[in-house]
Amino acid sequence: MALGLLMGIGRAFRKKSTASLDILTAKRGPRNYYKGKNCKPTGFHTCKGGYVLVQEKLPNYVVPELSGFQLKPYVSQCARQSKTTEAAV
């Protein structure tokens, strides 16, 4: 019994292989492993193959009132050079 206890303690302190410390991806995991995109589920699957949305799980965005806001809501990725060097106040 003492020998088994000592071997168990030795196994616990054994150096882990570096392969087991890697980040688990779909290619490194088991055949049926699916990592997903880190999204929260918005409902649940039924036994007949349907999907039920739960209203409490849906995201709720609170948007402030933007009337009178001076900036435009869209910024182009290919912005043009402005001809004036001073900033409009």
C-alpha positions as CSV (number, residue, x, y, z in Angstrom):
1,M,0.0,0.0,0.0
2,A,2.8,2.4,0.8
3,L,4.4,1.7,-2.5
4,G,1.2,2.5,-4.4
5,L,0.8,5.8,-2.4
6,L,4.4,6.8,-3.2
7,M,3.9,6.0,-6.9
8,G,0.7,8.1,-7.0
9,I,2.5,11.1,-5.4
10,G,5.3,10.7,-7.9
11,R,2.8,10.7,-10.8
12,A,1.2,13.8,-9.5
13,F,4.5,15.8,-9.5
14,R,5.7,14.4,-12.8
15,K,6.4,17.1,-15.5
16,K,3.5,17.4,-17.9
17,S,4.2,17.2,-21.5
18,T,4.1,20.5,-23.5
19,A,1.5,19.1,-25.9
20,S,-1.1,18.9,-23.1
21,L,-0.6,22.5,-22.3
22,D,-1.4,23.8,-25.8
23,I,-4.6,25.7,-26.6
24,L,-7.3,23.3,-27.5
25,T,-8.5,23.9,-31.1
26,A,-10.8,21.9,-33.4
27,K,-7.7,20.4,-35.1
28,R,-6.1,19.3,-31.8
29,G,-9.2,18.1,-30.0
30,P,-11.2,14.9,-30.5
31,R,-13.0,14.1,-33.7
32,N,-16.4,15.6,-32.6
33,Y,-14.9,18.7,-30.8
34,Y,-16.4,22.0,-31.9
35,K,-15.0,25.1,-30.2
36,G,-17.4,27.7,-31.5
37,K,-17.0,31.4,-31.7
38,N,-17.3,32.3,-28.0
39,C,-21.0,33.3,-28.4
40,K,-23.7,32.8,-25.8
41,P,-26.7,30.8,-26.8
42,T,-29.9,32.7,-27.3
43,G,-32.3,29.8,-26.7
44,F,-32.4,26.0,-26.7
45,H,-33.1,23.1,-29.1
46,T,-36.3,21.1,-28.8
47,C,-36.5,17.4,-29.0
48,K,-38.1,17.6,-32.5
49,G,-35.3,19.6,-34.0
50,G,-36.7,23.1,-33.5
51,Y,-35.1,26.1,-31.8
52,V,-36.8,28.3,-29.2
53,L,-35.5,31.8,-28.6
54,V,-35.6,33.0,-25.0
55,Q,-36.3,36.7,-24.7
56,E,-34.1,37.1,-21.6
57,K,-31.1,35.7,-23.4
58,L,-31.3,38.1,-26.4
59,P,-28.9,41.1,-26.3
60,N,-30.5,44.4,-25.3
61,Y,-28.6,47.5,-26.6
62,V,-29.2,50.9,-24.9
63,V,-28.6,53.7,-27.4
64,P,-28.5,57.3,-26.1
65,E,-30.3,60.1,-27.8
66,L,-28.1,61.5,-30.5
67,S,-30.1,64.5,-31.8
68,G,-27.8,67.5,-32.0
69,F,-24.7,65.3,-32.1
70,Q,-22.1,66.9,-34.4
71,L,-20.3,63.7,-35.5
72,K,-21.6,61.6,-38.4
73,P,-22.4,57.9,-37.6
74,Y,-20.1,56.5,-40.4
75,V,-16.4,56.9,-41.0
76,S,-15.2,55.8,-44.4
77,Q,-12.2,53.5,-44.6
78,C,-10.7,55.4,-47.5
79,A,-10.9,58.9,-46.0
80,R,-10.0,61.8,-48.3
81,Q,-7.4,64.5,-47.5
82,S,-9.1,67.7,-46.4
83,K,-7.9,71.0,-48.1
84,T,-8.1,73.0,-44.9
85,T,-5.4,72.6,-42.3
86,E,-7.4,74.2,-39.4
87,A,-10.0,72.2,-37.5
88,A,-13.5,73.5,-37.7
89,V,-14.8,74.6,-34.3
